[in-house]
Amino acid sequence: MNLLLQKYHILGKKGEGTFSEVLKCQVIKDGSYRACKKMKQTYESMEQVN
């Protein structure tokens, strides 16, 4: 989450699914808006994701 906070202002939650939440974010650098996906669970490796 730290990398997300360095680049974006989180403005609110747009929705969620089984594995993640979708957040409305604003890019700090240029003020544009993005949808950011935040995983609910952390994973140690790509093998755990697949």
C-alpha positions in Angstrom: 0.0 0.0 0.0 3.0 2.3 0.6 3.8 2.6 -3.1 0.1 3.4 -3.8 0.2 6.3 -1.3 3.4 7.7 -2.8 1.8 8.2 -6.2 -1.9 8.6 -5.5 -4.4 10.3 -3.2 -7.1 7.8 -2.4 -10.4 9.5 -2.7 -12.8 6.6 -1.9 -13.9 3.1 -2.5 -15.7 2.4 -5.8 -16.4 -1.3 -5.3 -15.1 -4.7 -4.2 -14.9 -8.3 -5.2 -13.8 -11.5 -3.7 -10.1 -10.8 -3.8 -9.7 -7.0 -4.1 -11.2 -3.5 -3.7 -11.4 -0.9 -6.4 -10.4 2.6 -5.2 -10.9 6.0 -6.8 -7.5 7.6 -6.8 -6.0 10.9 -8.0 -2.4 11.0 -9.4 -0.4 13.4 -7.3 1.9 14.4 -10.2 -0.7 15.6 -12.6 -4.1 15.5 -10.9 -5.7 13.0 -13.2 -8.0 10.3 -11.9 -7.5 6.5 -11.9 -9.1 3.4 -10.6 -6.6 1.5 -8.4 -7.1 -2.2 -7.4 -6.0 -3.1 -3.8 -5.6 -6.8 -3.1 -7.3 -7.9 0.2 -4.7 -10.5 0.9 -0.9 -10.2 0.5 1.0 -12.9 -1.4 4.6 -14.1 -1.0 5.1 -15.2 -4.6 3.4 -15.4 -8.0 2.9 -19.1 -7.5 0.4 -18.3 -4.7 -1.6 -16.0 -7.0 -1.8 -18.6 -9.8 
